[in-house]
Amino acid sequence: MKVVTTITALTTEIQAAKQAQKTIGLVPTMGYLHEGHLTLAQKARAENDLVVMSIFVNPTQFGPNEDFESYPRDLPRDTALAATVGVDIVFAPSVEEMYPHDGGIRICAGEQATILCGASRPGHFDGVLQVVAKLFHLAQPTRAYFGQKDAQQVAIIATMVRDYNFPLEMRVVPIVREEDGLAKSSRNVYLSEQDRQEAPAINEALQLARDSFVANRDASSALAKANCHLTARTHGQIDYIELLAYPDLTPVTADTEQVLLAAAVYIGNTRLIDNCIFNMKEGL
C-alpha cells in the first residue's frame, strides 16, 4: 500500500491505472477509521482493480463553532487499518495541498441541504460537495463508496453526480452498527460511559417509528413515538427526527416508494446521527 500526500503523486498513480485500463474504487473518509469505513473499503476491493482511500478532515464542511480542531486524527493507525482491507493507495493531503487557492467559486448544495442536518449546519453540505467534487476529479473513480449513515449527504452527492454528469457509479453500503445497535461513528469516542449507554436509544426510536408508520401510515404519530422514546431513555437534546421521501428529501405522499427516517440527537456534547431507509409498501 502506498501513502501519498500530494495531488501530483496521486495523479501519477491514477494516470498509470487508467493507462492500464484498471477500474478504480474511491472511498472518501475523514479518517479515524472504524468498521464502517473498512466495510466500504472491502466492498471497493471486491469490485475494483485499484482502491483509493482519501483521509482528509475537510475544513470547509465545519461551521465556526464545530469540532474541526478537535476532530479525532491518527494517520498511522488509519493507514495500518487501511492496509488490512486491501486499500492500494491512501491519499492524505494537508489542507494547504487541497486548498492552495481560493478563487471565490462556490458549490451550492440546493434545497436538499436546507433541512435535516443542513438546517442546523448552514454551509456544511456546500463544503462536502466542494471536497467530494475535487476528489472525484483527482481520483477519477469508476465507483465511489459511501455509507448509508450519512443518508442526506449521500442523496445530495448523488444529485450532484446525476445533474453534473460525473462519469462514475455511486455505491451505498448499509450502516455498520455496534452489537447494541449504535451506528458506528468516529465521534463515538467522545461519548462518556453514561452517554454510551444511552446512545443506542436513537436506533431504537427509529425502529419504533418505522414500525408505527408501516402499520398506520401516520407520520405524526410515528415521530411522536420516537420522540417519547428518546425523552424517556436519554438525557439527550433532539436536533431533529424527520420522515421524508428518499432520495429526493421531500414530503412523503401516496406515491412515495422509499422512505427515510432520520434523527440527529445530542447525547452529552456529542451530536449523533442515524437513520433507516425502507420501502413504504413493504416496510423493508
Secondary structure in CASP SS format (residue, H / E / C, confidence):
PFRMAT SS
TARGET T0000
AUTHOR 0000-0000-0000
METHOD secondary structure of the structure
MODEL  1
M C 1.00
K E 1.00
V E 1.00
V E 1.00
T C 1.00
T C 1.00
I H 1.00
T H 1.00
A H 1.00
L H 1.00
T H 1.00
T H 1.00
E H 1.00
I H 1.00
Q H 1.00
A H 1.00
A H 1.00
K H 1.00
Q H 1.00
A C 1.00
Q C 1.00
K C 1.00
T C 1.00
I E 1.00
G E 1.00
L E 1.00
V E 1.00
P E 1.00
T E 1.00
M C 1.00
G C 1.00
Y C 1.00
L C 1.00
H C 1.00
E H 1.00
G H 1.00
H H 1.00
L H 1.00
T H 1.00
L H 1.00
A H 1.00
Q H 1.00
K H 1.00
A H 1.00
R H 1.00
A H 1.00
E H 1.00
N C 1.00
D C 1.00
L E 1.00
V E 1.00
V E 1.00
M E 1.00
S E 1.00
I E 1.00
F C 1.00
V C 1.00
N C 1.00
P H 1.00
T H 1.00
Q H 1.00
F C 1.00
G C 1.00
P C 1.00
N C 1.00
E C 1.00
D C 1.00
F C 1.00
E C 1.00
S C 1.00
Y C 1.00
P C 1.00
R C 1.00
D C 1.00
L H 1.00
P H 1.00
R H 1.00
D H 1.00
T H 1.00
A H 1.00
L H 1.00
A H 1.00
A H 1.00
T H 1.00
V C 1.00
G C 1.00
V C 1.00
D C 1.00
I E 1.00
V E 1.00
F E 1.00
A C 1.00
P C 1.00
S C 1.00
V H 1.00
E H 1.00
E H 1.00
M H 1.00
Y C 1.00
P C 1.00
H C 1.00
D C 1.00
G C 1.00
G C 1.00
I C 1.00
R C 1.00
I C 1.00
C C 1.00
A C 1.00
G C 1.00
E H 1.00
Q H 1.00
A H 1.00
T C 1.00
I C 1.00
L C 1.00
C H 1.00
G H 1.00
A H 1.00
S H 1.00
R C 1.00
P C 1.00
G C 1.00
H H 1.00
F H 1.00
D H 1.00
G H 1.00
V H 1.00
L H 1.00
Q H 1.00
V H 1.00
V H 1.00
A H 1.00
K H 1.00
L H 1.00
F H 1.00
H H 1.00
L H 1.00
A H 1.00
Q C 1.00
P C 1.00
T C 1.00
R E 1.00
A E 1.00
Y E 1.00
F E 1.00
G E 1.00
Q H 1.00
K H 1.00
D H 1.00
A H 1.00
Q H 1.00
Q H 1.00
V H 1.00
A H 1.00
I H 1.00
I H 1.00
A H 1.00
T H 1.00
M H 1.00
V H 1.00
R H 1.00
D H 1.00
Y C 1.00
N C 1.00
F C 1.00
P C 1.00
L C 1.00
E E 1.00
M E 1.00
R E 1.00
V E 1.00
V E 1.00
P C 1.00
I C 1.00
V C 1.00
R E 1.00
E C 1.00
E C 1.00
D C 1.00
G C 1.00
L C 1.00
A E 1.00
K C 1.00
S C 1.00
S H 1.00
R H 1.00
N H 1.00
V H 1.00
Y H 1.00
L C 1.00
S C 1.00
E H 1.00
Q H 1.00
D H 1.00
R H 1.00
Q H 1.00
E H 1.00
A C 1.00
P C 1.00
A H 1.00
I H 1.00
N H 1.00
E H 1.00
A H 1.00
L H 1.00
Q H 1.00
L H 1.00
A H 1.00
R H 1.00
D H 1.00
S H 1.00
F H 1.00
V H 1.00
A H 1.00
N H 1.00
R C 1.00
D C 1.00
A H 1.00
S H 1.00
S H 1.00
A H 1.00
L H 1.00
A H 1.00
K H 1.00
A H 1.00
N H 1.00
C H 1.00
H H 1.00
L H 1.00
T H 1.00
A H 1.00
R H 1.00
T C 1.00
H C 1.00
G C 1.00
Q E 1.00
I E 1.00
D E 1.00
Y E 1.00
I E 1.00
E E 1.00
L E 1.00
L E 1.00
A E 1.00
Y C 1.00
P C 1.00
D C 1.00
L C 1.00
T C 1.00
P C 1.00
V C 1.00
T C 1.00
A C 1.00
D C 1.00
T C 1.00
E C 1.00
Q E 1.00
V E 1.00
L E 1.00
L E 1.00
A E 1.00
A E 1.00
A E 1.00
V E 1.00
Y E 1.00
I E 1.00
G C 1.00
N C 1.00
T E 1.00
R E 1.00
L E 1.00
I E 1.00
D E 1.00
N E 1.00
C E 1.00
I E 1.00
F E 1.00
N E 1.00
M C 1.00
K C 1.00
E C 1.00
G C 1.00
L C 1.00
END
